[in-house]
Amino acid sequence: GGLLEDAGFEATVKPMKASVLKEPTRRPQTLDFEVLGMMCGSCATTVERAAKAAGAVPVEKVDVNLLAETATVLLSEHMEPEALEAGAKALAEAIEDAGFEA
């Protein structure tokens, strides 16, 4: 017997259930942009809508900071580096097409 059995305990090895084995969680990905030319809340809303409508990346949320002149895009899915880079470029173009410098 083993140490547990020698101490008076019964021990058996049980197989782990599949539901217990999880893929390691990944940190949410974000894309940060400097957005120049925003003057008011309406401008910030326009930037947010442009980022969501671009379809370049799976957007969970867009946070636009008017005073800091930034936009942070939180992605709803993990993307590989190449796709992420292409998506970031497309998002910047969408923001620029909306009339701002990104």
Residue, then its C-alpha position, 0 to 999 in steps of 0.5 A: g500500500g501507499l502512505l495514505e493506506d498505511a495511515g488508515f485511509e483508502a485511496t483510489v485514482k479517479p479519472m478527471k471529468a472532461s468538464v473540469l479540463k478547461e482551456p486556459t483563459r486568454r486576456p481580452q485583446t484591445l486595440d488603442f487608437e489616438v483619434l485627433g479632431m474630436m470636438c464634442g460628444s457627437c464626435a466621440t459617438t461618430v468614432e464609436r459607431a465607425a469602429k463598430a460598423a467597420g466589421a474589421v474585428p469582432v468588437e465587444k465594446v468601444d471606449v472613446n475618451l474625448l479629452a485624451e483623444t483616444a479610442t480603445v476597442l475591446l474585442s469579443e474574440h481572440m484574434e491571431p497577430e496577423a489578423l489583428e494587425a490587418g483589423a487594426k489598419a481597417l479600423a483606423e481607415a474607418i475612423e479616418d473615413a468618418g472624418f478623424e485622424a487615427 
